[in-house]
Amino acid sequence: MIEKNESGEVWIYAETQDGELQEITQELCGKARDLADKLGVSTGAVLLGKGVESVASGLFERGIDKVYLVEDELLKFFRSSPYTHALVDLIKKYRPQIVLYGASNLGRDLAPRVASATQSGLTADCTNLDISDVTEKSGTIHKNLLLQIRPAFGGNIVATIVNYDHWPQMATVREGVFPLVEPDKNRQGKIIREQFIKESESNGMGNYLGLNAVEVIRREVAKRKINLKGARVIVAGGAGVGSKENFGLLFELANLFGGTVGASRAAVDSGFIGAEHQVGQTGSTVRPAIYIACGISGMVQHRVGMDGSAKIIAINNDSSAPIFSIAHYGIVGDLKQVIPLMIKSFRERT
Ligand SMILES: Cc1cc2nc3c(=O)[nH]c(=O)nc-3n(C[C@H](O)[C@H](O)[C@H](O)COP(=O)(O)OP(=O)(O)OC[C@H]3O[C@@H](n4cnc5c(N)ncnc54)[C@H](O)[C@@H]3O)c2cc1C
């Protein structure tokens, strides 16, 4: 177990690919800064690999104070055991109080292994994080704990999970839930270079030296046709759209704004539109400037994917639909009448 360290830093695991910082890491930088400022401590990023030092400046520019850099031939390509080993050794040495990972394939592989090796906890797939004092049922007050917030029980509730005494407090975070921070090119930090001590006896990682990754061969994967995450305007449809043909109206409206079409899971499950359009807990997390929700009731599993949108406009024929509780503008009516009117009005203005 790692001893509790209330003045410990807030760390992120810095994910890179082909020498570039992954977007999820850039998103984590801003949140780590925010949490560290609330705690009055520094931020750190763990950077593992070979020839990766050049990305440290990108971490500093986004709010990281220290980069813990471990470079070794064995870390050239991601492999679970040596990466876990390197990260566990750093955690044991520096005792950060929080470690955050992206909920990417790599983060989902690495974080549970580190949690197991350090006997700490891990909350997967968080959609928000914060700092607060927490009072146990017994009355014991824990100062400044990490609130790890995520949908639970099939998404029917949003749970806040805390870890009293198995430290560091660790979480993986879904892509797209935290906004990217504007890099400050003048911001600098400190690189702390550490040796990769192979097969340290203390970390129980087992023998991985008999295995070596020689080459990584990338397979061309068909590019996703749509870019939901980067869209400024999303016109999303739910079960209330009623058919694949009616989705044509949503595409027409989205095209007028240079936007993209999103969907609820009910619309995807009904076969109205492809799964790559799905927004929500099991789809994409988006935060466009404008989100137009058409025939979507606003269940929590949908909301967690879009409630960070700057302006939400809801069109629904049921005035008591939950989507209206988070919408900035609401139109009660049949979307098959409302959307053509919007298209007509927009065309007349442009
Ligand atoms: C583990 C789990 C994960 C999930 N993940 C997701 C996810 O990622 N994304 C997601 O969206 N859901 C997800 N869901 C499903 C979610 O619980 C809801 O079932 C779903 O979001 C409902 O979609 P909907 O709002 O389109 O359909 P409904 O809830 O059926 O709502 C349809 C709405 O359309 C309105 N309407 C009907 N006709 C019209 C009309 N002519 N004009 C205007 N309005 C009309 C109705 O009043 C109603 O409010 C998940 C569920 C579980 C259990």
The ligand as an SDF file (V2000), in Angstrom:
LIG
                    3D

 53 58  0  0  0  0  0  0  0  0999 V2000
  -26.2700    1.1590  -20.0060 C   0  0  0  0  0  0  0  0  0  0  0  0
  -27.0580    2.0860  -20.8740 C   0  0  0  0  0  0  0  0  0  0  0  0
  -26.3720    2.9250  -21.7220 C   0  0  0  0  0  0  0  0  0  0  0  0
  -27.0680    3.8240  -22.5340 C   0  0  0  0  0  0  0  0  0  0  0  0
  -26.3670    4.6590  -23.3590 N   0  0  0  0  0  0  0  0  0  0  0  0
  -27.0470    5.5760  -24.0730 C   0  0  0  0  0  0  0  0  0  0  0  0
  -26.3550    6.5110  -24.8950 C   0  0  0  0  0  0  0  0  0  0  0  0
  -25.1150    6.5060  -25.0290 O   0  0  0  0  0  0  0  0  0  0  0  0
  -27.0830    7.4380  -25.5540 N   0  0  0  0  0  0  0  0  0  0  0  0
  -28.4520    7.4930  -25.4830 C   0  0  0  0  0  0  0  0  0  0  0  0
  -29.0500    8.3820  -26.1250 O   0  0  0  0  0  0  0  0  0  0  0  0
  -29.1190    6.5970  -24.7380 N   0  0  0  0  0  0  0  0  0  0  0  0
  -28.4650    5.6460  -24.0490 C   0  0  0  0  0  0  0  0  0  0  0  0
  -29.1690    4.7420  -23.3200 N   0  0  0  0  0  0  0  0  0  0  0  0
  -30.6520    4.6830  -23.4890 C   0  0  0  0  0  0  0  0  0  0  0  0
  -31.3880    5.7250  -22.6770 C   0  0  0  0  0  0  0  0  0  0  0  0
  -31.6920    5.2090  -21.4060 O   0  0  0  0  0  0  0  0  0  0  0  0
  -32.7210    6.0970  -23.3590 C   0  0  0  0  0  0  0  0  0  0  0  0
  -33.4650    4.9310  -23.5650 O   0  0  0  0  0  0  0  0  0  0  0  0
  -32.5500    6.8120  -24.6760 C   0  0  0  0  0  0  0  0  0  0  0  0
  -31.6630    7.9060  -24.5510 O   0  0  0  0  0  0  0  0  0  0  0  0
  -33.9070    7.3100  -25.1430 C   0  0  0  0  0  0  0  0  0  0  0  0
  -33.7820    7.8420  -26.4190 O   0  0  0  0  0  0  0  0  0  0  0  0
  -34.8380    8.8700  -26.9510 P   0  0  0  0  0  0  0  0  0  0  0  0
  -34.8640   10.0650  -26.0720 O   0  0  0  0  0  0  0  0  0  0  0  0
  -34.5480    9.0800  -28.3850 O   0  0  0  0  0  0  0  0  0  0  0  0
  -36.2000    8.0180  -26.8870 O   0  0  0  0  0  0  0  0  0  0  0  0
  -37.4500    8.1860  -25.9520 P   0  0  0  0  0  0  0  0  0  0  0  0
  -37.0790    8.1860  -24.5290 O   0  0  0  0  0  0  0  0  0  0  0  0
  -38.4300    7.1800  -26.4280 O   0  0  0  0  0  0  0  0  0  0  0  0
  -37.9840    9.6460  -26.2770 O   0  0  0  0  0  0  0  0  0  0  0  0
  -38.5300   10.0290  -27.4890 C   0  0  0  0  0  0  0  0  0  0  0  0
  -39.0300   11.4650  -27.3280 C   0  0  0  0  0  0  0  0  0  0  0  0
  -39.5000   11.9360  -28.5580 O   0  0  0  0  0  0  0  0  0  0  0  0
  -40.6540   12.7290  -28.3190 C   0  0  0  0  0  0  0  0  0  0  0  0
  -41.4510   12.7290  -29.5510 N   0  0  0  0  0  0  0  0  0  0  0  0
  -42.1670   11.6890  -30.0940 C   0  0  0  0  0  0  0  0  0  0  0  0
  -42.6910   12.0520  -31.2630 N   0  0  0  0  0  0  0  0  0  0  0  0
  -42.3210   13.3520  -31.4770 C   0  0  0  0  0  0  0  0  0  0  0  0
  -42.5600   14.2840  -32.5190 C   0  0  0  0  0  0  0  0  0  0  0  0
  -43.2760   13.9590  -33.6160 N   0  0  0  0  0  0  0  0  0  0  0  0
  -42.0430   15.5240  -32.4030 N   0  0  0  0  0  0  0  0  0  0  0  0
  -41.3210   15.8670  -31.3050 C   0  0  0  0  0  0  0  0  0  0  0  0
  -41.0410   15.0270  -30.2870 N   0  0  0  0  0  0  0  0  0  0  0  0
  -41.5340   13.7720  -30.3880 C   0  0  0  0  0  0  0  0  0  0  0  0
  -41.3320   12.0810  -27.1340 C   0  0  0  0  0  0  0  0  0  0  0  0
  -42.1450   13.0030  -26.4390 O   0  0  0  0  0  0  0  0  0  0  0  0
  -40.1580   11.6340  -26.3060 C   0  0  0  0  0  0  0  0  0  0  0  0
  -39.7880   12.6210  -25.3460 O   0  0  0  0  0  0  0  0  0  0  0  0
  -28.4870    3.8430  -22.5080 C   0  0  0  0  0  0  0  0  0  0  0  0
  -29.1620    2.9930  -21.6350 C   0  0  0  0  0  0  0  0  0  0  0  0
  -28.4710    2.1190  -20.8350 C   0  0  0  0  0  0  0  0  0  0  0  0
  -29.2320    1.2370  -19.8960 C   0  0  0  0  0  0  0  0  0  0  0  0
  1  2  1  0
  2  3  1  0
  2 52  2  0
  3  4  2  0
  4  5  1  0
  4 50  1  0
  5  6  2  0
  6  7  1  0
  6 13  1  0
  7  8  2  0
  7  9  1  0
  9 10  1  0
 10 11  2  0
 10 12  1  0
 12 13  2  0
 13 14  1  0
 14 15  1  0
 14 50  1  0
 15 16  1  0
 16 17  1  0
 16 18  1  0
 18 19  1  0
 18 20  1  0
 20 21  1  0
 20 22  1  0
 22 23  1  0
 23 24  1  0
 24 25  2  0
 24 26  1  0
 24 27  1  0
 27 28  1  0
 28 29  2  0
 28 30  1  0
 28 31  1  0
 31 32  1  0
 32 33  1  0
 33 34  1  0
 33 48  1  0
 34 35  1  0
 35 36  1  0
 35 46  1  0
 36 37  1  0
 36 45  1  0
 37 38  2  0
 38 39  1  0
 39 40  1  0
 39 45  2  0
 40 41  1  0
 40 42  2  0
 42 43  1  0
 43 44  2  0
 44 45  1  0
 46 47  1  0
 46 48  1  0
 48 49  1  0
 50 51  2  0
 51 52  1  0
 52 53  1  0
M  END
$$$$
